[in-house]
Amino acid sequence: MKKELLQYKKQWENLRLDDDFLFGKVMQDPELCIGLLQRILPDMKITRIIFPEGQKTIRPDVDAKSVRLDIYVEDDKKVIYDVEIQKVDTKELPKRSRYYQSVIDVQLLERGHNYNELRKSFIIFICLKDIFGQGRHIYTFKNICEQNNALPLRDEAVKIFLNADGTLDDISPELKSFLDYLKGKTAGKQGEGVEKTEDPYIQELEAAVRKAKQNREWRREYMMLWMRDQENVERGIEQGMRRGMKQQRRSTILKMIRQGFSDEQIKNLWNASDEEIAKYRMITKEAKQNN
């Protein structure tokens, strides 16, 4: 237990803004949240956001997969923004963005209401890696007609994938400054391999990160989540080991049958029942017939 607590303490002390928990807490500050959204969407002219909410959980239906959103806000024009931090390429982000869009729409549209009441929405994934492999810092997707690219669907659903590992000169200096900070290339003060930034917004972000890590309630909440995740990992390892042992047992018994071992010998070595051995002998017999 002591070793686990030391591991957790080190994890908390080294936490950066690219952690979804810390990101959600820091972005509960409306000014910081607006500052980030304006860097991503400079044409939106966001002056106020309503009910900034971190780690929002949406359960669309009893049997449907629930969704936990990092940041879910709406502005004074009723536009919806969902912002997600993504450390690794899980190879399913495009499909996940589709599902997030659907559950947000279902939540927004009450029964009996008109489809025109669906609001404009932005699903934004901030990624540390380039999931599309084209070197861009930003990939923006809107639905258009395949036969005529000048014809938009006008469903007002926009999906954006930011890439902190981009190489092209395709975004504003302000957004580049944020992505560099997220990637660990810059900080409020100079360090080994880290350049000092003069960007006031990044300095505010860094101060907010330091303050968040001093919050005892958030630290306790993170510890509970971390311990739960550790238990899930350990449980998964145990289940995998059990599955592996079961598979090894099956393979060995089948091999022993093929090599002519008697039922008594298999029982003594593997504590196998008569029914189990009979089942494996049937499998071996069917395999021979199929060959």
Phi, psi and chi 1 to 4 in degrees:
 res  aa     phi    psi   chi1   chi2   chi3   chi4
   1 MET       -  -40.2 -172.7   64.5  178.3      -
   2 LYS   -62.4  -40.8 -173.6  177.1  179.4 -179.2
   3 LYS   -63.0  -40.7 -177.0  179.8  178.8 -178.6
   4 GLU   -64.5  -40.8  -70.6  178.6   -7.3      -
   5 LEU   -65.4  -39.2  -71.2  173.7      -      -
   6 LEU   -65.5  -39.1  -72.3  172.8      -      -
   7 GLN   -64.7  -42.0 -172.3  179.1   -6.0      -
   8 TYR   -64.1  -44.5  155.9   73.7      -      -
   9 LYS   -59.1  -43.6 -175.2  178.9  178.6 -177.7
  10 LYS   -63.8  -40.2 -175.6  177.5  179.9 -179.0
  11 GLN   -61.1  -45.0  178.7   91.9   -1.4      -
  12 TRP   -65.9  -43.6  176.9 -103.0      -      -
  13 GLU   -64.2  -32.3  -70.3  172.2   -8.8      -
  14 ASN   -91.7    3.0  -66.9  -27.3      -      -
  15 LEU   -61.9  136.8 -141.8   56.9      -      -
  16 ARG  -123.4  175.5  -63.1  172.3   55.5 -115.4
  17 LEU   -65.7  -16.7 -165.5   63.7      -      -
  18 ASP   -77.9    0.1   59.8    2.8      -      -
  19 ASP   -84.5  130.0  178.5   87.0      -      -
  20 ASP   -63.6  -33.0   57.6   -5.7      -      -
  21 PHE   -65.2  -51.9  177.7   85.8      -      -
  22 LEU   -65.5  -39.9 -172.1   60.2      -      -
  23 PHE   -58.2  -45.7  178.2   77.6      -      -
  24 GLY   -62.2  -37.8      -      -      -      -
  25 LYS   -71.5  -45.8  -63.7  -57.2 -176.2 -173.8
  26 VAL   -63.2  -39.2  168.4      -      -      -
  27 MET   -78.0    2.5  -73.1  -61.6  154.0      -
  28 GLN   -72.1  -13.8  -74.1 -178.8   17.2      -
  29 ASP   -76.0  113.9 -177.6  -39.3      -      -
  30 PRO   -56.2  -38.6  -23.1   33.1      -      -
  31 GLU   -67.5  -41.0  -65.8  -56.8  -43.5      -
  32 LEU   -67.9  -38.2  -69.3  176.4      -      -
  33 CYS   -66.0  -45.2 -168.8      -      -      -
  34 ILE   -62.0  -41.5  -70.3  173.4      -      -
  35 GLY   -58.8  -41.2      -      -      -      -
  36 LEU   -69.6  -46.6  175.8   57.7      -      -
  37 LEU   -60.1  -37.4  -69.7  173.4      -      -
  38 GLN   -68.6  -32.3  -77.0  -69.4 -170.5      -
  39 ARG   -70.5  -35.0  -70.9 -178.3  178.8 -136.5
  40 ILE   -78.2  -37.8  -60.8  170.9      -      -
  41 LEU  -128.4   72.3  -58.9  160.5      -      -
  42 PRO   -63.2  -22.7   21.0  -31.5      -      -
  43 ASP   -81.4   -7.6  -64.3  -25.8      -      -
  44 MET   -80.2  -23.5  -70.7  -57.9  -66.6      -
  45 LYS    52.2   61.1  -50.2  -57.9  177.7 -170.5
  46 ILE   -83.5  122.0  -55.8  165.4      -      -
  47 THR  -106.9  -24.1   57.2      -      -      -
  48 ARG  -153.7  141.1 -174.1  165.9   63.0   94.7
  49 ILE  -118.4  149.0   53.7  175.2      -      -
  50 ILE  -109.9  131.0  -56.5  166.3      -      -
  51 PHE    50.9   60.4  -54.3  127.7      -      -
  52 PRO   -58.9  132.2   20.2  -29.3      -      -
  53 GLU  -136.6  122.9 -171.8  170.8  -10.5      -
  54 GLY   -94.9  144.4      -      -      -      -
  55 GLN    53.1   47.8  -61.1  -76.2  -44.1      -
  56 LYS   -73.9  132.8  177.3 -178.0  176.5   68.2
  57 THR  -105.3  128.5  -59.8      -      -      -
  58 ILE  -115.9  126.4  -60.2  178.3      -      -
  59 ARG  -114.6   97.5  -67.0  179.7  174.7   84.3
  60 PRO   -66.2  -31.4   21.7  -30.5      -      -
  61 ASP  -162.1  163.7 -159.4   -8.9      -      -
  62 VAL   -59.6  -42.2  175.1      -      -      -
  63 ASP   -93.5   -3.4  -62.2  -35.1      -      -
  64 ALA   -91.8  157.3      -      -      -      -
  65 LYS   -71.0  126.4 -178.4 -179.7  175.9   67.1
  66 SER   -76.9  159.6   62.7      -      -      -
  67 VAL  -127.0  133.2  169.4      -      -      -
  68 ARG  -111.4  110.6 -167.6 -178.9 -171.0 -165.8
  69 LEU   -93.2  139.1  -52.6  176.1      -      -
  70 ASP   -67.1  -53.6  -69.6  -14.3      -      -
  71 ILE  -135.5  126.9  -67.7  -65.3      -      -
  72 TYR  -133.4  112.1  177.2   87.5      -      -
  73 VAL  -137.6  163.2  -61.0      -      -      -
  74 GLU  -130.3  148.7   61.0 -179.8   81.2      -
  75 ASP   -95.3 -176.4   66.3   15.4      -      -
  76 ASP   -71.2   -7.4   50.0  -18.5      -      -
  77 LYS  -102.0   11.4  -57.1  177.5 -170.8   67.7
  78 LYS    70.9   18.4  -57.5  -67.6 -175.4 -177.8
  79 VAL   -80.4  138.1  177.9      -      -      -
  80 ILE   -98.5  137.9  -60.5  -64.2      -      -
  81 TYR  -128.7  126.1  -54.6   88.6      -      -
  82 ASP  -117.4  120.0  165.2   39.2      -      -
  83 VAL  -118.3  126.3 -173.0      -      -      -
  84 GLU  -122.5  136.6  -54.7  -70.5  -39.2      -
  85 ILE   -94.5  132.9  -78.5  -74.9      -      -
  86 GLN  -133.5  109.3 -170.6   67.0   32.8      -
  87 LYS   -75.9  -40.5  -82.8 -172.9  175.3 -177.7
  88 VAL  -121.5  156.3  -63.4      -      -      -
  89 ASP   -84.6  104.6 -179.3    6.4      -      -
  90 THR   -87.7    3.6   53.4      -      -      -
  91 LYS    68.3   10.6  -50.0  -61.2 -178.7 -175.6
  92 GLU  -135.5   15.7   40.4   74.8  -86.7      -
  93 LEU   -63.0  -40.1  -69.4 -173.4      -      -
  94 PRO   -58.2  -44.3  -28.0   37.7      -      -
  95 LYS   -67.9  -35.9  -69.6  -73.4 -178.1   70.5
  96 ARG   -66.4  -37.9 -162.1 -159.6  -55.7 -179.9
  97 SER   -62.9  -36.6   71.0      -      -      -
  98 ARG   -63.0  -43.5  170.4 -178.0  164.2 -177.7
  99 TYR   -69.1  -42.2 -173.1   66.7      -      -
 100 TYR   -58.2  -42.7  -77.8   14.1      -      -
 101 GLN   -59.5  -43.2 -179.6   71.3   64.1      -
 102 SER   -67.0  -43.2   67.7      -      -      -
 103 VAL   -71.2  -32.4  -64.6      -      -      -
 104 ILE   -65.8  -43.2  -71.6  172.7      -      -
 105 ASP   -63.2  -42.5  -74.3  -13.9      -      -
 106 VAL   -62.4  -39.0  167.4      -      -      -
 107 GLN   -67.1  -36.3  179.7 -165.3 -125.0      -
 108 LEU   -75.6  -32.4  -70.2  172.5      -      -
 109 LEU   -98.7  107.2 -164.9   63.9      -      -
 110 GLU   -76.6  158.0  -63.7  178.9    7.7      -
 111 ARG   -58.2  134.2 -177.0  177.2  -64.8  178.6
 112 GLY    88.4   -6.7      -      -      -      -
 113 HIS   -86.9  161.5  -74.7 -142.3      -      -
 114 ASN   -82.4  146.0 -167.7  -73.6      -      -
 115 TYR   -62.0  -25.0  -69.1  114.8      -      -
 116 ASN   -65.3  -13.1  -76.6  -33.1      -      -
 117 GLU   -81.4   -9.2  -65.1  179.9   47.2      -
 118 LEU   -61.1  133.6  -77.0  172.1      -      -
 119 ARG   -91.7  160.9  -55.0 -176.8 -151.1  166.2
 120 LYS   -63.9  138.7 -175.6  170.3 -172.6  175.0
 121 SER  -142.5  150.1   62.9      -      -      -
 122 PHE  -124.4  120.6  -68.1   87.8      -      -
 123 ILE  -100.7  115.7  -51.2  -65.8      -      -
 124 ILE  -120.2  120.5  -56.9  168.1      -      -
 125 PHE  -106.9  122.0  -80.6   88.0      -      -
 126 ILE   -98.9  107.9  -55.9  175.0      -      -
 127 CYS  -107.2  146.0  -53.0      -      -      -
 128 LEU   -84.2  -19.3  -63.7 -170.9      -      -
 129 LYS  -119.0  158.9  -62.8  -67.6 -177.0 -178.4
 130 ASP   -86.1   97.8 -172.4   -8.7      -      -
 131 ILE   -75.2  -14.1   68.7  169.6      -      -
 132 PHE  -105.9  -11.6  -61.6  107.5      -      -
 133 GLY    68.2   28.3      -      -      -      -
 134 GLN  -113.0    7.3  -65.0 -169.7    5.2      -
 135 GLY    79.1    0.0      -      -      -      -
 136 ARG   -76.9  152.7  -61.4 -178.2 -177.8  -82.4
 137 HIS   -86.7  -22.3  -71.7   92.3      -      -
 138 ILE  -142.4  134.3 -174.5  166.7      -      -
 139 TYR  -124.9  117.7  -60.4   88.1      -      -
 140 THR  -113.0  130.2  -56.4      -      -      -
 141 PHE  -121.2  127.9  -63.7   89.0      -      -
 142 LYS  -132.3  151.6  -60.5  178.3 -177.2  179.2
 143 ASN   -77.8  125.8  -69.8  -38.6      -      -
 144 ILE  -133.2  167.1   59.0  170.8      -      -
 145 CYS   -74.9  130.4  175.6      -      -      -
 146 GLU   -67.7  -33.8 -162.1  169.3  -76.2      -
 147 GLN   -80.7  -22.0  -72.5   73.0   30.8      -
 148 ASN  -143.4   97.7  178.8    4.7      -      -
 149 ASN   -65.1  -13.2  -68.6  -13.5      -      -
 150 ALA   -84.3   -2.8      -      -      -      -
 151 LEU  -105.6  102.7  177.8   61.7      -      -
 152 PRO   -82.0  154.0   29.3  -32.7      -      -
 153 LEU   -74.4  -27.1 -175.8   59.8      -      -
 154 ARG    60.7   38.3  -66.9 -167.6  178.0   89.9
 155 ASP   -86.4   -4.4   59.0   -7.9      -      -
 156 GLU    61.1   28.1  -64.7 -168.0  -55.0      -
 157 ALA  -108.8  117.3      -      -      -      -
 158 VAL  -121.4  135.3 -176.7      -      -      -
 159 LYS  -120.8  129.8  -60.7  176.6 -177.7   69.0
 160 ILE  -126.0  133.5  -63.6  173.5      -      -
 161 PHE  -119.4  114.4  -63.4   83.6      -      -
 162 LEU   -91.3  148.9  -65.5  177.1      -      -
 163 ASN  -130.7  108.1  165.7   34.3      -      -
 164 ALA   -70.3   -9.3      -      -      -      -
 165 ASP  -104.7   18.6 -149.8   22.2      -      -
 166 GLY   -68.2  158.9      -      -      -      -
 167 THR  -121.7  -16.8   55.3      -      -      -
 168 LEU   -81.3  157.6  -60.8 -179.2      -      -
 169 ASP   -93.1   78.6 -176.7   15.2      -      -
 170 ASP  -129.3    9.1   55.9  -14.8      -      -
 171 ILE  -137.6  169.9   53.0  173.8      -      -
 172 SER   -69.6  156.2   67.8      -      -      -
 173 PRO   -59.0  -32.2  -23.3   33.1      -      -
 174 GLU   -66.6  -45.6  -68.7   79.0   13.7      -
 175 LEU   -69.0  -38.0 -177.4   53.2      -      -
 176 LYS   -61.3  -38.7  179.5   69.2  163.4   53.6
 177 SER   -61.8  -42.0  175.7      -      -      -
 178 PHE   -65.4  -45.8  169.2   76.2      -      -
 179 LEU   -64.8  -36.4  -67.6  176.7      -      -
 180 ASP   -64.8  -39.9  -76.3  -13.7      -      -
 181 TYR   -65.0  -43.3  172.4   69.7      -      -
 182 LEU   -62.1  -36.8 -163.7   69.0      -      -
 183 LYS   -76.0  -13.9 -171.9   73.5  173.8  175.6
 184 GLY    90.4   12.8      -      -      -      -
 185 LYS   -80.4  -27.9  -64.8  178.4 -178.5  177.3
 186 THR  -131.4  162.5   61.2      -      -      -
 187 ALA  -156.8  174.6      -      -      -      -
 188 GLY   -66.3  -25.0      -      -      -      -
 189 LYS  -136.2  153.6   58.2 -178.2 -179.7  179.9
 190 GLN   -72.4  142.7 -167.4  167.0    1.0      -
 191 GLY  -146.1 -174.4      -      -      -      -
 192 GLU   -66.2  116.9 -174.1  177.1  -12.5      -
 193 GLY    73.6    9.6      -      -      -      -
 194 VAL  -126.6  127.5  178.4      -      -      -
 195 GLU   -85.7  146.8  -64.5  179.9   15.3      -
 196 LYS   -80.1  134.5 -179.8 -178.5  178.4 -178.8
 197 THR  -102.3  144.7  178.5      -      -      -
 198 GLU   -99.9    6.7  -59.7  -61.5  -28.2      -
 199 ASP   -71.3  115.7 -173.3  -26.3      -      -
 200 PRO   -59.7  -36.1  -20.1   31.4      -      -
 201 TYR   -64.7  -42.2  176.0   73.6      -      -
 202 ILE   -66.4  -37.0  -59.4  -57.2      -      -
 203 GLN   -64.4  -38.4  -67.6  173.3  -11.6      -
 204 GLU   -65.4  -41.2  -73.3 -179.7   34.1      -
 205 LEU   -59.9  -45.8  -93.1 -176.4      -      -
 206 GLU   -64.5  -39.2 -167.4  162.8   77.2      -
 207 ALA   -64.3  -38.2      -      -      -      -
 208 ALA   -67.5  -35.6      -      -      -      -
 209 VAL   -64.7  -45.4  167.2      -      -      -
 210 ARG   -61.0  -42.7  -72.6 -164.0  -60.7  -91.7
 211 LYS   -65.4  -41.5 -175.1  177.4  179.2 -179.1
 212 ALA   -62.3  -37.8      -      -      -      -
 213 LYS   -74.1  -10.5  -70.4  164.0   76.4  169.9
 214 GLN   -94.6   -4.9  -67.0  169.4    0.6      -
 215 ASN   -77.4  112.2 -172.3  -54.9      -      -
 216 ARG   -65.4  -38.2  -68.9 -175.3  178.2 -179.4
 217 GLU   -64.4  -43.9 -177.1 -179.7  -18.3      -
 218 TRP   -67.1  -37.4  -69.9   -8.3      -      -
 219 ARG   -62.0  -42.5  179.5  171.6  179.9  162.2
 220 ARG   -65.1  -41.9 -166.7  179.3  -54.5  113.4
 221 GLU   -62.9  -43.1 -176.9 -177.3  -10.1      -
 222 TYR   -64.0  -39.3 -178.6   80.7      -      -
 223 MET   -62.1  -42.2 -179.7  178.7 -178.4      -
 224 MET   -63.0  -43.2  -68.9  174.2   63.9      -
 225 LEU   -66.0  -41.1  -68.8  170.2      -      -
 226 TRP   -63.6  -44.1 -178.3   81.9      -      -
 227 MET   -65.6  -38.3  -68.7  179.7   71.1      -
 228 ARG   -62.5  -43.6 -177.2 -159.3   65.1 -171.5
 229 ASP   -63.8  -40.1  -69.6  -16.4      -      -
 230 GLN   -62.4  -41.7  -71.8  -64.4  109.3      -
 231 GLU   -63.2  -40.1  -72.5  173.2    2.0      -
 232 ASN   -64.7  -39.7  -71.2  -21.9      -      -
 233 VAL   -63.6  -47.2  168.7      -      -      -
 234 GLU   -62.6  -40.0  -70.3  171.2    5.6      -
 235 ARG   -63.3  -40.1 -167.6  178.6  -63.5  117.7
 236 GLY   -64.6  -39.4      -      -      -      -
 237 ILE   -64.2  -44.4  -68.5  171.9      -      -
 238 GLU   -62.1  -43.4  -71.7  174.7    2.5      -
 239 GLN   -63.7  -39.6  -70.4  172.8   -9.5      -
 240 GLY   -64.4  -40.1      -      -      -      -
 241 MET   -65.2  -40.5  -71.1  174.9   66.5      -
 242 ARG   -64.6  -41.8  -76.7 -162.8  -65.7  -89.7
 243 ARG   -63.3  -39.6  -75.8 -164.8  -64.3  -90.7
 244 GLY   -65.3  -41.5      -      -      -      -
 245 MET   -66.6  -38.1  -69.8  172.7   66.7      -
 246 LYS   -65.1  -41.5 -172.6  176.2  179.8 -179.5
 247 GLN   -66.7  -40.2 -177.8   62.1   36.4      -
 248 GLN   -64.1  -41.4 -177.3 -175.1   15.5      -
 249 ARG   -59.5  -46.9  171.9 -169.7  175.2   88.7
 250 ARG   -61.1  -47.6 -179.9 -178.7 -174.4  -84.1
 251 SER   -62.6  -40.9  -61.2      -      -      -
 252 THR   -68.3  -42.9  -54.8      -      -      -
 253 ILE   -63.2  -42.9  -68.5  175.1      -      -
 254 LEU   -60.8  -40.7  -72.3  170.2      -      -
 255 LYS   -64.9  -40.6 -173.9  175.9 -178.8 -179.7
 256 MET   -63.9  -38.7  -70.1  175.7   72.5      -
 257 ILE   -64.0  -43.6  -70.0  171.3      -      -
 258 ARG   -64.2  -30.9  -71.8 -166.0  -60.8  -91.2
 259 GLN   -88.3    2.5  -68.2  178.7   -7.0      -
 260 GLY    91.2   14.2      -      -      -      -
 261 PHE   -66.1  147.5  -78.1   76.3      -      -
 262 SER   -81.1  164.9   67.8      -      -      -
 263 ASP   -60.5  -39.5  -72.2    5.8      -      -
 264 GLU   -63.6  -40.6 -162.9   63.1   32.6      -
 265 GLN   -64.9  -41.6  -71.3  172.1  -46.5      -
 266 ILE   -65.7  -40.3  -64.4  171.9      -      -
 267 LYS   -60.2  -45.1  -78.0 -178.1 -171.5  178.2
 268 ASN   -66.4  -39.0  -68.8  -24.0      -      -
 269 LEU   -79.0  -36.6  -76.0  170.6      -      -
 270 TRP  -118.9    3.9  -71.8  100.1      -      -
 271 ASN    52.6   40.6 -166.3   27.7      -      -
 272 ALA   -85.7  147.3      -      -      -      -
 273 SER   -83.9  164.7   65.2      -      -      -
 274 ASP   -60.1  -39.3  -68.9  -28.6      -      -
 275 GLU   -65.1  -41.5  -68.1   79.3    7.9      -
 276 GLU   -65.2  -43.9 -172.8  178.9   10.8      -
 277 ILE   -64.9  -41.9  -64.9  172.8      -      -
 278 ALA   -60.5  -41.0      -      -      -      -
 279 LYS   -61.5  -45.2 -179.4 -177.1   74.1  173.4
 280 TYR   -69.1  -33.0  -71.9  136.6      -      -
 281 ARG   -66.5  -36.3  -73.8 -161.4  179.6  -79.7
 282 MET   -66.5  -40.8 -178.3   61.7   69.1      -
 283 ILE   -61.4  -44.6  -69.1  172.3      -      -
 284 THR   -63.3  -40.9  -55.7      -      -      -
 285 LYS   -64.3  -44.2 -176.8  177.8  179.0 -178.5
 286 GLU   -65.1  -36.5  -70.3  174.4   -5.2      -
 287 ALA   -64.6  -40.6      -      -      -      -
 288 LYS   -64.8  -41.2  -76.5 -177.7  178.6  178.4
 289 GLN   -65.7  -37.3  -71.1  173.4  -10.3      -
 290 ASN   -70.7  -26.8  -68.4  -27.3      -      -
 291 ASN   -82.5      -  -69.3  -25.8      -      -
